Amino acid sequence: MKIFMIHPHDLFDLSEPWTIRIKSLAREFIKVNHSVKIAYFPLHLKDLKKQRFIWHNIEIIPMDRRRGINILFKNTVKLLREIKWADIVHFQKCFHYASIPAIIASWIQNKPIHYDWDDWETKIYFYGKPASPLIGIYMWILERALPKFVDSISCSSNRLIQLATNEYGVSPKRTTSAHVGADLTIFNPQNKNTLIREKYRLTGPIVLYLGQLHGAQYAELFIHAVSVVIQWYPTAMFFIVGGGYRLSELKSLALDLGLRDKIIFTGFIPHEETAKYIAAADVCAACFENNAITQSKSPLKLAEYLASGKAIVASNVGEVRNMVGGVGILVEPGNHLVFAGGINELLSQPALREKMAVLSRKRAEEKYNWPTTAENLLQIYEQVLKGYEFKKLRNNIHYQRKQSSTRGKV
């Protein structure tokens, strides 16, 4: 199968780590002998000037993410040429500069198109202070409309599936689950847990938070929990692994709470490097509030914690309970005191951490891995392609009958 994938962000810039999803899925498709091309939208103009190149046996094609009708037209024309090669077109997220050209080009080329919906983007945009309410309204319209214009849709959480089928009018036959996964080789309990300890000269317990420091990520809950945990475990150290526009704000919060020497902020690091930090941790944290965003999210950090065989404390909201329930500690969302209590429970019980480590890895091997998600997608691709072949056959028979009827009259 020839799969043409489209992502509206930069696959290779550390500030946009959510592209891990499409890169991981593409590599899984390659492993099972499918052909893949990816169109992406680099952050910097200098990267746009690069020619197409090969990455992990995948052809990578840069597109233009600047604003303007002329840019939208150029992207549509470019995709018209590119997707002629494909059997199916797959695009992720609702951002107009990628999704609209993908829809138009697929329709003109008569190619089936699949929409991978992994986050409720409108809610995320309106979190905090949006740059422009008009852009938010435009995104809201587009996010509701896209499911009606595609042949199939995958959702990363049960809540998004409910939205698509119950509120946006998508037939359940056209939907599939595509939860997050982890690379079971990179994130593995066998990874050495001494590298980070030696780098920072640490000997006490380590508690880790992994994630983007952007809006709707709630790392501040972790920082407030740290201020409680150190009262029980003054020798513990805490990591916040990741970067984003809130980094300075969160560092200031840590300073105000007297935690400057207790929390290590790594900033952006390559995705593969995060496995070393997770390996060093005794406890891994995923804290959230309870709202429409978190109810719809399928957190990548949890899949990677699970695959690494770690004891996990997580807020009990949305997809989190499906991922961690029975293998980690779930606590009330939005409450840093009970979150601190969960961390304390694990730090105080080494035997419980060891038990959870085994269960976590098993959960990742059974479900939360990229091969499983890729297989779900391939199944719905096959279903869509069969429908297209049937439609082509039906139209061809109809055309032949019409031609025969016309010749008979003559």
Secondary structure, DSSP 8 states (H G I E B T S, - for coil): -EEEEE-SS-TT-TT-GGGHHHHHHHHHHHHTT-EEEEEE--SSHHHHTS--EEETTEEEEE-----SHHHHHHHHHHHHHHGGG-SEEEEES--HHHHHHHHHHHHHHT--EEEEE-S-HHHHHTSSS-S-HHHHHHHHHHHHHGGGGSSEEEESSHHHHHIIIIIS---GGGEEE------TTTS-TTS-SSHHHHHHT--S-EEEEES--STT--HHHHHHHHHHHHHH-TT-EEEEEB--TTHHHHHHHHHHTT-TTTEEEEES--GGGHHHHHHH-SEEEE----SHHHHH---HHHHHHHHTT-EEEEE--TTHHHHHTTTSEEE-TT-HHHHHHHHHHHHT-HHHHHHHHHHHHHHHHHTSSHHHHHHHHHHHHHHHHHHHHHHHHHHHHHHHHHHHHHHHH-
